[in-house]
Amino acid sequence: MDKLSNKVAIVTGSSKGIGKSIAEVFSQKGAHVVVTSRNLSSAKAIVEDLGSYGTDPIAIKTDITKNDDVSNLIQTTKNHYGKIDILINNAGFPLVSEYWDSSFNDIDIEGFKKIIESDLIGSIRCCKAVIPVMKESNSGNIVNISSTPAIAGHSQGSPYTIAKSGLMGLTKHLALEYGKYNIRTNCLALGNIKSSATFDHFDNKTQQKLANEASVKRWGEPIDVANICSSVVTDDFSFVNGQTIVVDGGNVLL
Ligand SMILES: NC(=O)c1ccc[n+]([C@@H]2O[C@H](COP(=O)([O-])OP(=O)(O)OC[C@H]3O[C@@H](n4cnc5c(N)ncnc54)[C@H](OP(=O)(O)O)[C@@H]3O)[C@@H](O)[C@H]2O)c1
């Protein structure tokens, strides 16, 4: 039996990119996956693809910036499966030039708030909703998807860096407060991962330059992240809590 068999896993933002790959790998490994998107038909399309694994995946329309959506996500999942084992906080604000390519001083406060609201508060919102359910079963796993600028800093994309740094603090806090309930919280700090949202944002020359940042001289694939994510939540990692694991092909070294 696979280590994720019969585990119930919510993957936020699993309509495409890294989240979609996490949903696929978790399903392959036997987990019941809850696919979320702000667009129900996008989530349903992924669930249809996952149907072949026979793991009863479901689609739930969720905008993580909305309290009612997140409450509904957790309640519907609990009603359907009777428990929630895993939350992957993957959903994130898209990489857009307006915020990624602009100077700190050219981004207004509303811009900062928008990204912090989805990348940081959205994940906090999901954690707040899921923790009581995990406490009931005295077990759970949360993985927050952060980014290497949260560790090393970056000269652009300041709202993303700030929001993703907050996720590392959130991870440490939840680990220390809820470890005693056998709820583990860890974080993955990603480098350059070839989701179309990120890869296609750059011209060819920049794509090559970014590949060369990694000591392994390539972009990471979404499945690289999915494979690590699917290991971190198993008992193979049962003594790892509150950590940030860098997934960047060896660039930012701790
Ligand atoms: N790719 C990289 O190189 C890289 C590097 C570091 C960190 N990351 C992080 O990895 C995660 C996934 O990135 P990606 O490249 O796969 O991005 P992506 O292809 O743009 O996918 C983002 C996902 O998040 C969802 N989403 C966005 N805003 C949302 C909201 N308010 N509520 C619910 N869902 C929302 C999107 O769903 P819908 O649009 O369908 O609603 C989509 O499924 C993000 O947190 C990103 O910051 C990526």
PDBQT file of the ligand as one rigid body, heavy atoms in Angstrom, charges set to zero:
ROOT
HETATM    1  N1  LIG A 301       6.890  28.726 -10.724  1.00  0.00    +0.000 N 
HETATM    2  C1  LIG A 301       7.874  29.178  -9.960  1.00  0.00    +0.000 C 
HETATM    3  O1  LIG A 301       9.019  29.345 -10.418  1.00  0.00    +0.000 OA
HETATM    4  C2  LIG A 301       7.639  29.482  -8.503  1.00  0.00    +0.000 A 
HETATM    5  C3  LIG A 301       8.721  29.902  -7.727  1.00  0.00    +0.000 A 
HETATM    6  C4  LIG A 301       8.531  30.164  -6.376  1.00  0.00    +0.000 A 
HETATM    7  C5  LIG A 301       7.269  29.998  -5.809  1.00  0.00    +0.000 A 
HETATM    8  N2  LIG A 301       6.227  29.616  -6.581  1.00  0.00    +0.000 N 
HETATM    9  C6  LIG A 301       4.916  29.459  -5.951  1.00  0.00    +0.000 C 
HETATM   10  O2  LIG A 301       4.347  28.225  -6.309  1.00  0.00    +0.000 OA
HETATM   11  C7  LIG A 301       2.920  28.338  -6.330  1.00  0.00    +0.000 C 
HETATM   12  C8  LIG A 301       2.379  27.843  -7.670  1.00  0.00    +0.000 C 
HETATM   13  O3  LIG A 301       3.003  28.600  -8.693  1.00  0.00    +0.000 OA
HETATM   14  P1  LIG A 301       2.750  28.298 -10.254  1.00  0.00    +0.000 P 
HETATM   15  O4  LIG A 301       3.951  28.778 -10.958  1.00  0.00    +0.000 OA
HETATM   16  O5  LIG A 301       2.263  26.928 -10.446  1.00  0.00    +0.000 OA
HETATM   17  O6  LIG A 301       1.569  29.357 -10.543  1.00  0.00    +0.000 OA
HETATM   18  P2  LIG A 301       0.299  29.294 -11.522  1.00  0.00    +0.000 P 
HETATM   19  O7  LIG A 301       0.524  28.383 -12.666  1.00  0.00    +0.000 OA
HETATM   20  O8  LIG A 301      -0.042  30.726 -11.777  1.00  0.00    +0.000 OA
HETATM   21  O9  LIG A 301      -0.835  28.653 -10.598  1.00  0.00    +0.000 OA
HETATM   22  C9  LIG A 301      -1.329  29.363  -9.518  1.00  0.00    +0.000 C 
HETATM   23  C10 LIG A 301      -2.526  28.642  -8.963  1.00  0.00    +0.000 C 
HETATM   24  O10 LIG A 301      -3.038  29.424  -7.880  1.00  0.00    +0.000 OA
HETATM   25  C11 LIG A 301      -4.423  29.624  -8.078  1.00  0.00    +0.000 C 
HETATM   26  N3  LIG A 301      -4.819  30.909  -7.490  1.00  0.00    +0.000 N 
HETATM   27  C12 LIG A 301      -4.312  32.128  -7.739  1.00  0.00    +0.000 A 
HETATM   28  N4  LIG A 301      -4.923  33.041  -6.958  1.00  0.00    +0.000 NA
HETATM   29  C13 LIG A 301      -5.832  32.355  -6.195  1.00  0.00    +0.000 A 
HETATM   30  C14 LIG A 301      -6.769  32.727  -5.226  1.00  0.00    +0.000 A 
HETATM   31  N5  LIG A 301      -6.929  33.994  -4.820  1.00  0.00    +0.000 N 
HETATM   32  N6  LIG A 301      -7.528  31.768  -4.650  1.00  0.00    +0.000 NA
HETATM   33  C15 LIG A 301      -7.391  30.482  -5.029  1.00  0.00    +0.000 A 
HETATM   34  N7  LIG A 301      -6.530  30.061  -5.965  1.00  0.00    +0.000 NA
HETATM   35  C16 LIG A 301      -5.765  30.992  -6.542  1.00  0.00    +0.000 A 
HETATM   36  C17 LIG A 301      -4.658  29.542  -9.567  1.00  0.00    +0.000 C 
HETATM   37  O11 LIG A 301      -5.971  29.068  -9.794  1.00  0.00    +0.000 OA
HETATM   38  P3  LIG A 301      -7.103  29.770 -10.678  1.00  0.00    +0.000 P 
HETATM   39  O12 LIG A 301      -6.457  30.881 -11.473  1.00  0.00    +0.000 OA
HETATM   40  O13 LIG A 301      -7.615  28.659 -11.537  1.00  0.00    +0.000 OA
HETATM   41  O14 LIG A 301      -8.086  30.265  -9.676  1.00  0.00    +0.000 OA
HETATM   42  C18 LIG A 301      -3.642  28.491  -9.971  1.00  0.00    +0.000 C 
HETATM   43  O15 LIG A 301      -4.194  27.203  -9.832  1.00  0.00    +0.000 OA
HETATM   44  C19 LIG A 301       2.603  29.793  -6.049  1.00  0.00    +0.000 C 
HETATM   45  O16 LIG A 301       2.335  29.980  -4.675  1.00  0.00    +0.000 OA
HETATM   46  C20 LIG A 301       3.911  30.496  -6.421  1.00  0.00    +0.000 C 
HETATM   47  O17 LIG A 301       4.086  31.727  -5.752  1.00  0.00    +0.000 OA
HETATM   48  C21 LIG A 301       6.368  29.349  -7.912  1.00  0.00    +0.000 A 
ENDROOT
TORSDOF 0
